[in-house]
Amino acid sequence: MKKVLIYHTNPPEESSVSAEEIYRQAEFVAQGLRDGGYNAKMLPFISHGKKDKETLERIQEEIFGFDVVFNLVESVAGTDRLAYLAPQIFQQLGIPYTGCPYSALKKVQTKIGAKLLMHDAEIPTPDFAMSGLLHAMDISGRDFLIKHRQDNASKGLKAKTYKTKEEIETALKEAGENDFFAEEFIDGREFNVSMIGPSGNCKVLPIPEMTFVNWPENMPKIVSEDAKFNPNSEEYQRTVRDFDLSDSDKQILTRLEKISRRCWRVFDLKGYARVDFRVDKTGNPYVLEINPNPGISEDSGFVAATKKAGMTWKKTLERIVNYSFE
């Protein structure tokens, strides 16, 4: 029987997802592992945002006797930007760990860095701008969103767009121009592509579209922070995942799969990941974000995709654990 230590985000440090949500995801994984015959234990990952001797010694003591770490650490010291520290430490201590490697999390450490890498790899992604650089851009006829540079899970993302340079500059200053940037809003459809597999290769799971049911006409169709985490919000209740796509969508789904496989290789993805897309009204796809180790709570998009693929939760977890040894 393999002994698995589940490290999860330390709830007091998580600014968006509640402590209840963090524990719910870890407990869901723990129960699935136990049902699959593993001996599983949960612990919060505490690092203070650095890889010092004291942290290394404490984590080495915590992992002693375990065969593998199940990495559910989405942020460290209150920021997603430092999530790479967890796999970096596991790698240094020589214990197998699930999910994407240190190199993958480093590549998506900032959204702007990830977008530049996509440009270099000829992966389509929406145009973007930072405060102070808008003067050199032609943004006529385009709308822009305000997004956080580092944090995931749509933190700070509102269902609101901005048209002029003055509006964008004002919004960036109000949000915090050192922490946020502007990204072109791609008006059209939204898709999430979940993948599972070893390094260099992956299985693309059934692809759903995120639909916006009875959406207010004056509100841009965006999966905002409220749409993801606030069950009492109008956005949450009207954002629906739909796997039952028509035959006319086969061509775009094939393109999404091809681009997602390229992202898997370019970003060193492993274990499980998700790529979020927008498709404009003429059928052109754009990668919004690369998500190494996306949320895998019971109601998550990744778990929904595994179910649609006919995979049991026990089998999914077994694959993820086994990939950590490859």
URVENRA-V25606 format. One record per run of one state. SS is the DSSP state (a for helix, b for strand, c for the rest). FROM is the first residue (numbers start at 1). LEN is the number of residues. If there is no record, write none. Layout:
BEGIN
ss & from & len
SS & FROM & LEN
SS & FROM & LEN
END
This chain:
BEGIN
ss & from & len
c & 1 & 2
b & 3 & 7
c & 10 & 1
a & 11 & 3
c & 14 & 5
a & 19 & 17
c & 36 & 3
b & 39 & 7
c & 46 & 7
a & 53 & 11
c & 64 & 4
b & 68 & 5
c & 73 & 3
b & 76 & 1
c & 77 & 2
b & 79 & 1
a & 80 & 3
c & 83 & 1
a & 84 & 10
c & 94 & 3
b & 97 & 1
c & 98 & 4
a & 102 & 6
c & 108 & 3
a & 111 & 10
c & 121 & 7
b & 128 & 2
c & 130 & 4
a & 134 & 3
c & 137 & 7
b & 144 & 5
c & 149 & 13
b & 162 & 1
c & 163 & 2
a & 165 & 11
c & 176 & 4
b & 180 & 5
c & 185 & 3
b & 188 & 10
c & 198 & 5
b & 203 & 2
c & 205 & 3
b & 208 & 5
c & 213 & 12
a & 225 & 5
c & 230 & 4
a & 234 & 5
b & 239 & 4
c & 243 & 4
a & 247 & 20
c & 267 & 4
b & 271 & 10
c & 281 & 4
b & 285 & 8
c & 293 & 8
a & 301 & 8
c & 309 & 4
a & 313 & 11
c & 324 & 3
END
